Amino acid sequence: MSPQEIAAKEAGNFVAKLNDIILFPLIGLLSGIAFLVFLYGCAVYILNSNNETARTKGKDHITYGIIGLVIMVSAYGLLTIAVNTFGLGKQLDCANDPFASGCSNAFKIK
């Protein structure tokens, strides 16, 4: 096995572990928290419909939950655009499977 193949395999393993252990669970956790804040705000708003102060708190929580979800979706979109703009899609695919067809030159600097 050549040094490039070993490096590609190690890079693929690192990216896969980073995605599986840190990034995807973190994105899921933050999305879940934002959604729960949104639901909590809805519940406070509905259950305290006769109390103006509580309704204001409910509106605030609803707003914070929506802002959190929008930020996460925007960050995901910006990262996807950056990957596609700079042509990193092939490198990311090859990092996940370094021995796929066309990946022998994916990590070479020209």
C-alpha positions in Angstrom: 0.0 0.0 0.0 1.4 3.4 -1.0 1.8 6.3 1.4 -1.0 8.2 -0.5 -3.4 5.3 0.0 -2.6 5.0 3.7 -3.0 8.8 4.1 -6.3 8.7 2.2 -7.6 5.8 4.3 -6.6 7.6 7.5 -8.2 10.9 6.3 -11.3 9.0 5.4 -11.5 7.3 8.8 -10.9 10.6 10.6 -13.6 12.5 8.7 -16.1 9.6 9.1 -15.4 9.4 12.9 -15.7 13.2 13.2 -19.0 13.2 11.4 -20.4 10.2 13.3 -19.2 11.0 16.8 -19.3 14.8 16.9 -20.9 16.7 14.0 -24.1 14.8 13.3 -25.1 14.2 17.0 -24.3 17.8 17.8 -26.5 19.0 14.9 -29.3 16.7 16.0 -29.0 17.8 19.6 -29.1 21.5 18.8 -32.0 21.0 16.4 -33.9 19.1 19.1 -33.2 21.8 21.7 -34.4 24.5 19.3 -37.5 22.6 18.5 -38.2 22.0 22.2 -37.8 25.7 23.0 -40.3 26.4 20.2 -42.8 23.9 21.5 -42.3 25.2 25.1 -43.0 28.7 23.8 -46.1 27.5 22.1 -47.3 25.8 25.2 -46.7 28.9 27.4 -48.5 31.1 24.9 -51.5 28.9 24.7 -51.8 27.8 28.3 -51.5 31.4 29.6 -53.6 33.1 27.0 -55.2 35.4 29.6 -51.8 36.6 31.1 -50.1 39.2 28.9 -46.7 38.8 30.6 -46.7 35.0 30.1 -47.8 35.4 26.5 -44.9 37.7 25.9 -42.5 35.1 27.3 -44.1 32.5 25.1 -43.7 34.7 22.0 -40.0 35.2 23.0 -39.4 31.4 23.3 -41.2 30.8 20.0 -39.0 33.4 18.3 -35.8 32.0 19.9 -36.7 28.5 18.7 -37.4 29.6 15.2 -34.2 31.7 15.1 -32.2 28.7 16.3 -33.6 26.5 13.6 -33.0 29.1 10.9 -29.4 29.5 12.0 -28.8 25.8 11.8 -30.4 25.4 8.4 -28.5 28.4 7.2 -25.1 27.1 8.5 -25.8 23.7 6.8 -26.7 25.5 3.5 -23.6 27.7 3.6 -21.4 24.7 4.3 -23.0 22.9 1.4 -22.5 25.9 -0.9 -18.8 26.2 0.2 -18.1 22.5 -0.5 -19.7 22.7 -3.9 -18.2 26.1 -4.8 -14.6 25.0 -4.0 -15.0 21.6 -5.5 -14.5 19.7 -2.3 -17.3 17.3 -2.9 -15.0 14.8 -4.5 -12.5 15.0 -1.7 -15.3 14.5 0.9 -16.7 11.5 -1.1 -13.2 10.1 -1.4 -12.5 10.7 2.3 -15.5 8.5 3.1 -14.4 5.8 0.6 -10.7 6.4 -0.4 -10.6 3.3 -2.7 -13.6 4.3 -4.9 -13.1 4.9 -8.6 -11.5 8.2 -9.3 -10.1 8.8 -5.8 -6.5 8.0 -6.5 -5.7 11.6 -7.4 -8.3 13.3 -5.1 -5.8 14.3 -2.4 -2.8 15.1 -4.6 -1.7 18.8 -4.8 -1.2 19.9 -8.3 
